[in-house]
Amino acid sequence: MKILGIIPARGGSKGIPQKNLQKILGKPMIQYSFDAAKKSKINRILVSTDDKKIASFAKSQRVEAPFLRPGNLSTDSAKTFDVIRHSINYLRDNDDYSPDIVVILQPTSPLRTSRMIDESIELLQKKNTTSVISVSKIKTHPYSAFFLKNNFLKPFRDDFKKFDRRQQYTPLYFPTGAIYTTWHDTIKKYHSIYGDKIRHMITDQPDSIDIDTKFDMFVAEMTLSNWKKYQKKF
């Protein structure tokens, strides 16, 4: 089975310059995704980037970066689905290659493991599903949230007072961004990476770190350095 791993890695980042190449424990952040993909069931890895430095680094790690992403797919408003479709179409037109399964690995999730990737692939194959995504349980529930109206806080739900205990909340899940695994047929049929039968895999808190800020990078580095050792205390 042809399993394609796509790593979308834009060069621009407002919060952290050259974020995907910033080092965590001496290793560029994007390399963690390379390493996890290489050890997994993925048998072809491609980086979609608009940045020459990222493309050059990918090639130095024996990861395909056959094109520089067009400008319209490199803006803040560019949709991930369009980026993925562009990569698939490029391989179809230039290499006569069409995958069975597509695994999307955001480079901002350096704690994702090959085991997690393989688990998502196995879940996709064994269950009647169109896609599998990694999620974490929402800790701060929106039922307890407020929003601003005329400079005053208003409850998100008018009946928020009846949800005074966590056990009363409807369980909600949020995509971690670490893994999106889907059939190529799902993409073609639904024009989406999801489809109508989405399975989930819940990731532990450390594995679900998604780097957006410098503080996130700090947390990721401290977790990689100390978490396993810290757990032994309990």
Helices and strands as residue ranges (DSSP letters): E 3-8, G 19-21, E 23-24, E 27-28, H 29-38, E 44-48, H 52-60, G 71-73, H 80-95, E 101-104, H 114-126, E 131-137, G 142-144, E 146-149, E 152-155, G 160-162, G 166-168, E 173-183, H 184-190, E 198-202, G 206-208, H 214-231
